[in-house]
Amino acid sequence: MKNIDDLQAMIDEEIRTQYRILEPNELYEPIWYTLSNGGKRLRPVFVLMGCQLFSDQLKKAVLPALGIEMFHNFTLLHDDIMDKAFMRRNLPTVHIKWDVNRAILSGDALAIQSNIFIASCDKEVLPDVLRVFNTTALQVCEGQQYDLNFERREEVSVPEYLNMIRLKTAVLIAGSLEIGALIGGADVHWASRVYELGDMIGMAFQLQDDFLDTFGNPVTFGKNIGGDILTNKKTYLLIKARELANPQQLSVLKHFYGSEDFDHQEKIGAVKKVFHDLGIDKITIEMVHEFSNKALKILSEIPGDPERKVELEKFTRNLMDRIR
C-alpha cells in the first residue's frame, strides 16, 4: 500500500508529465504557474486513497485526481480575486503577477480542463464519477457564496457556519474520496459511505484549521497565528464565542471587530482571552474529535483489507493529535 508521501509524489510526477505551454501562452502560462506552486495536493491524494481502499490499480485514478487538483486551483484563482489576495503559497497571486482578466480566463480554462481529466476514467464508472463531480463542484460554488454573504452579515449562527464549511471545504474532500472509490471498483453503496467518511474528515479538517489559526504553534502550523482574527473572519470560534459571551465579553468582541484602528497584537491577545475564558478552544477541540470519530467509525465499517485503510486512519487521527 502506498503512503501519503507516495501518493503526493504520483500527483507531482503527473503534473510534470502533463506540463506544456500551449497557445495562446497568455492563457496557459498562469495555469502551470498555479499548478507548479506546490501545495499539499490533499484533494487529489484523497482520490488515490479512495481508489486504494478497493484496488491496487492506482494509475487509472491519477488523471481524474489531477482533474480534482485542477478544479481546486480554479477555485483558488477566483477566490483570490474576490478576496483581493496578494499572495498564495508565498508567491504572488495570478491576478497580481499578471492581471484580473487573465486570472479569470485561466481559471475558467482550469475548470474546463478539470472536466477533461476527470472524464478520462473508465467508461463503466464515468456516469457516476461525473455525477459526483458536478454535484460537488456546484456545492463548492454555493459554499463560496454563503461565505461571501456572511462577510456582509453581522450575525451568523453555528448551524449556518457548519453548512457553509461543509459546502466550501468538506464536500470536495468527500467527493474526491467517492470518485476514487468508484474508480477503484466500489459499488454505489460503499462509494456513498466513503463520501460520508470524507464529509466527516472535511468538517474536522476545517474546524481544526479554524482552531490552529488562533491557538496553533506558528512553527508547525506554517503561518502566523491570528490571521482570522485580524481579518474579522467569522470562524466557528468567533460565532460560538458570540453565542456564549456575557455583555462585557460581547463588548470586547464588538470593539475589536468593529474598529479599523488597533494594534494587531493587542487585538489578537484580547480576542484570544475571550475565547479562552469561554472555553472556545476546548469546545472546538471536542467538535474536531466528534467529526473525526465519526469518520473513523465509518472507515472501520468499510470492507476489505485493513492495510488499505491505514493512510486514511493516520490522516484522520492526525486531525485530533495536532490540537490535543
C-alpha positions in Angstrom: 0.0 0.0 0.0 1.2 3.5 -0.8 1.5 6.1 1.9 0.5 9.8 1.6 4.0 10.8 0.5 4.0 8.2 -2.3 0.6 9.4 -3.4 1.6 13.1 -3.4 4.7 12.1 -5.5 2.4 10.4 -8.0 0.4 13.6 -8.4 3.5 15.8 -8.7 5.0 13.5 -11.3 1.8 13.6 -13.4 1.8 17.4 -13.3 5.4 17.4 -14.6 4.4 14.9 -17.3 1.4 16.9 -18.4 3.2 20.3 -18.2 3.2 22.1 -21.5 2.6 25.7 -22.5 0.0 25.7 -25.3 -1.1 28.7 -27.4 -2.1 31.3 -26.5 0.7 31.4 -24.0 -1.1 34.1 -22.0 -3.9 31.7 -21.2 -1.8 28.6 -20.2 1.2 30.1 -18.5 -0.8 31.2 -15.4 -2.3 27.7 -15.2 1.0 25.9 -14.9 2.3 28.7 -12.6 -0.6 27.8 -10.3 -0.3 24.0 -10.6 3.5 24.1 -10.1 3.5 26.2 -7.0 3.2 23.2 -4.7 0.6 22.7 -2.1 -0.2 19.5 -0.2 -2.1 18.0 -3.1 -4.6 17.0 -0.5 -7.7 16.5 -2.6 -6.1 14.5 -5.4 -4.4 12.4 -2.8 -7.9 11.6 -1.4 -8.9 10.4 -4.9 -6.0 8.0 -4.8 -6.7 6.9 -1.2 -10.3 6.3 -2.1 -9.2 4.1 -5.0 -6.7 2.3 -2.8 -9.5 1.3 -0.5 -10.7 -1.0 -3.2 -8.0 -1.5 -5.8 -4.2 -1.6 -6.3 -4.6 -0.1 -9.8 -4.0 3.5 -8.8 -2.7 4.6 -12.2 -6.3 4.7 -13.6 -7.2 7.2 -10.9 -4.2 9.5 -11.4 -5.6 11.7 -14.3 -9.0 12.1 -12.5 -7.1 13.0 -9.4 -5.2 15.7 -11.3 -8.6 16.9 -12.6 -9.7 17.4 -9.0 -6.5 19.3 -8.3 -7.2 21.5 -11.4 -10.7 22.2 -10.1 -9.4 23.1 -6.7 -6.9 25.5 -8.2 -9.6 27.0 -10.4 -11.5 27.9 -7.2 -8.3 29.4 -5.7 -7.7 31.7 -8.7 -11.2 33.1 -8.5 -11.2 33.2 -4.6 -8.0 35.3 -4.7 -9.7 37.8 -7.0 -12.7 38.0 -4.8 -10.6 38.3 -1.6 -8.2 40.7 -3.2 -5.4 38.5 -2.0 -1.8 39.4 -2.9 0.0 36.1 -2.0 -0.8 32.4 -2.4 1.8 29.8 -1.2 4.3 32.6 -0.6 4.1 33.7 -4.2 2.2 36.5 -5.9 -1.4 35.5 -6.8 -2.2 35.2 -10.6 -4.2 38.4 -10.8 -1.3 40.3 -9.1 1.5 38.7 -11.2 -0.5 39.2 -14.4 -3.9 40.9 -14.2 -7.5 40.1 -13.2 -8.7 39.3 -16.7 -6.0 36.7 -17.2 -6.7 35.2 -13.8 -10.4 34.9 -14.6 -9.9 33.4 -18.0 -7.1 31.0 -16.9 -9.4 29.9 -14.0 -12.2 29.2 -16.5 -9.8 27.1 -18.6 -8.7 25.2 -15.5 -12.3 24.4 -14.7 -12.8 23.0 -18.2 -9.6 21.1 -18.2 -10.6 19.5 -14.9 -13.6 18.0 -16.6 -11.5 16.6 -19.4 -9.1 14.9 -17.0 -11.9 13.6 -14.7 -13.8 12.2 -17.8 -10.7 10.1 -18.7 -11.8 7.4 -16.2 -13.2 4.1 -17.4 -16.5 4.4 -19.3 -18.1 1.9 -16.9 -17.8 4.4 -14.0 -17.9 7.6 -16.0 -21.6 8.5 -15.4 -21.3 8.1 -11.6 -18.0 9.9 -11.5 -19.4 12.9 -13.4 -22.5 12.9 -11.3 -20.4 13.1 -8.1 -18.0 15.7 -9.6 -20.6 18.0 -11.0 -22.8 17.9 -7.9 -19.7 18.6 -5.7 -18.5 21.5 -8.0 -21.8 23.2 -7.8 -21.9 22.8 -4.0 -18.4 24.4 -3.7 -19.8 27.4 -5.5 -22.7 27.5 -3.2 -20.4 27.4 -0.2 -18.3 30.3 -1.5 -21.5 32.4 -2.0 -22.6 31.7 1.6 -19.1 32.7 2.7 -19.4 36.0 0.8 -22.9 36.5 2.2 -21.5 36.1 5.8 -19.0 38.9 5.2 -21.9 41.3 4.9 -23.9 40.0 7.8 -23.4 40.9 11.4 -24.8 37.6 12.8 -24.2 34.1 11.6 -25.4 31.0 13.5 -23.3 27.9 14.2 -25.6 25.7 12.0 -25.2 28.2 9.1 -21.5 28.2 9.5 -21.2 24.5 9.6 -23.3 24.2 6.5 -21.1 26.8 4.8 -17.8 24.9 5.6 -19.4 21.7 4.6 -20.2 23.1 1.1 -17.0 25.1 0.7 -14.5 22.6 2.1 -15.9 19.2 3.2 -17.8 18.2 0.0 -14.7 18.4 -2.2 -12.8 16.1 0.1 -15.9 13.8 0.3 -16.4 13.9 -3.5 -12.7 13.2 -4.1 -12.8 10.1 -1.9 -16.0 8.9 -3.6 -14.7 9.4 -7.1 -11.6 7.4 -6.1 -13.7 4.7 -4.6 -15.8 4.4 -7.8 -12.7 4.2 -10.0 -11.4 1.5 -7.7 -14.5 -0.6 -8.2 -16.6 0.1 -5.2 -20.3 -0.4 -5.6 -22.6 2.6 -5.2 -23.5 1.8 -1.6 -19.9 1.7 -0.4 -18.9 4.6 -2.6 -21.6 6.6 -0.8 -20.3 5.5 2.6 -16.8 6.6 1.5 -18.4 10.0 0.7 -19.8 10.2 4.2 -16.4 9.4 5.5 -14.9 12.2 3.5 -17.6 14.6 4.7 -16.7 13.9 8.3 -13.0 14.3 7.6 -13.6 17.6 5.8 -15.6 19.1 8.6 -12.9 18.1 11.1 -10.2 19.4 8.8 -11.8 22.9 8.5 -12.6 23.2 12.2 -9.0 22.1 13.0 -7.8 24.9 10.7 -10.0 27.4 12.5 -8.6 26.3 15.8 -4.9 26.3 14.7 -5.2 29.8 13.2 -5.9 31.1 16.7 -4.4 28.6 19.1 -1.8 26.8 17.0 2.0 26.8 17.0 3.2 29.1 14.1 6.2 26.8 13.5 4.1 23.7 13.0 1.0 25.5 11.6 3.1 27.1 8.8 1.8 30.6 9.1 1.3 33.4 11.6 -1.3 32.9 14.3 -4.3 35.2 14.5 -4.8 35.9 10.8 -8.6 35.1 11.1 -8.9 37.5 14.0 -7.1 40.3 12.2 -9.2 39.9 9.1 -12.5 39.7 11.1 -13.2 36.3 9.6 -16.4 34.7 11.0 -14.9 31.4 12.1 -16.6 28.7 14.3 -14.6 30.2 17.3 -16.0 33.7 16.9 -19.5 32.6 16.2 -19.6 30.3 19.2 -18.0 33.0 21.4 -20.7 35.5 20.5 -23.3 32.8 21.3 -21.9 32.2 24.8 -20.4 35.6 25.8 -21.7 37.8 28.6 -22.3 41.5 27.9 -18.8 42.5 28.9 -17.2 39.9 26.6 -19.5 40.9 23.8 -18.4 44.5 24.2 -14.7 43.4 23.8 -15.5 41.5 20.7 -17.6 44.3 19.3 -14.9 46.8 19.9 -12.1 44.9 18.2 -14.2 43.5 15.4 -15.8 46.9 14.7 -12.7 49.1 14.7 -10.1 49.6 12.0 -7.6 51.4 14.2 -6.0 48.9 16.6 -2.7 47.3 17.5 -2.5 43.8 15.9 -1.1 42.0 18.9 -3.5 43.8 21.2 -6.4 42.6 19.2 -5.2 39.0 18.9 -4.5 38.9 22.7 -7.8 40.4 23.7 -9.9 38.2 21.4 -7.9 35.0 22.4 -8.5 35.8 26.1 -12.3 36.0 25.5 -12.1 32.7 23.6 -10.1 31.1 26.3 -12.3 32.4 29.1 -15.4 30.9 27.4 -13.7 27.6 26.8 -14.0 28.0 23.0 -10.7 26.2 22.5 -12.0 23.1 24.3 -15.4 23.3 22.6 -13.7 23.4 19.2 -11.4 20.5 20.0 -14.4 18.5 21.0 -16.1 19.3 17.7 -13.0 18.2 15.8 -12.9 14.9 17.8 -16.6 14.4 17.2 -16.3 14.6 13.4 -13.0 12.6 13.4 -14.5 9.8 15.5 -17.5 9.6 13.2 -15.1 9.3 10.3 -13.1 6.5 12.0 -16.3 4.6 12.7 -17.4 4.7 9.0 -13.8 3.7 8.0 -14.0 0.7 10.3 -17.2 -0.5 8.6 -15.8 -0.4 5.1 -15.0 -4.0 4.0 -11.6 -5.1 2.8 -8.0 -5.5 3.9 -7.3 -3.2 7.0 -4.0 -2.3 5.3 -5.9 -0.4 2.7 -7.3 1.9 5.4 -4.0 2.7 7.2 -3.3 6.1 5.5 -6.9 7.4 5.9 -6.8 6.4 9.5 -3.5 8.1 10.1 -4.7 11.3 8.4 -7.9 11.3 10.5 -6.2 10.6 13.8 -3.6 13.4 13.0 -6.5 15.9 12.8 -7.1 15.1 16.5 -3.5 14.8 17.5 -2.5 18.2 16.2 -4.8 20.1 18.5 -4.7 18.0 21.7 
